[in-house]
Amino acid sequence: MKSTLFILLALALANGLQAQNPVGKWKVLSHQITYEGKSMDMHAALLQQRPCAAKVVWEINADGTYRLNAANSGCDDSYKRIQEKLYAKTKWKLEGSKFTTSATNFAVGQSYTVSFSGNKMIMTGTEGQGIITYQRL
């Protein structure tokens, strides 16, 4: 009986950890920031100028790479090249609930506290970067 209970508990924990894994393809739903006391959604502002950005995919890969994929976004080639180049060398790591990205092998980087809710991932900047909400594709 105890071994069955232990196995069920282990499976539940493993399943819970799997749900907390950021590896996958994501799209940004919002990027809330506060500037001079006013809250604004930077992603919504981007979409007003470039509606194609709604189809940009963020790829968090098991090999530690963090990529912006604009190939199927419908954006113009110049925008796609520039955006993809910005993330061509970016890596990610997760330590507990601290998610960090870096293009300098973590000499410097951006850190967030990450949480999950269903198919959403919420990253809260640890240094005032705002709150980015992603949806798993």
Sequence and secondary structure as in RCSB ss.txt:
>XXXX:A:sequence
MKSTLFILLALALANGLQAQNPVGKWKVLSHQITYEGKSMDMHAALLQQRPCAAKVVWEINADGTYRLNAANSGC
DDSYKRIQEKLYAKTKWKLEGSKFTTSATNFAVGQSYTVSFSGNKMIMTGTEGQGIITYQRL
>XXXX:A:secstr
 HHHHHHHHHHHHHHHHHHT   EEEEEEEEEEEETTEEEEHHHHHHHH GGGGG EEEE TTSBEEEE TTS  
 HHHHHHHHHHTTT EEEEETTEEEEESSTTSS EEEEEEEETTEEEEEETTS  EEEEEE 
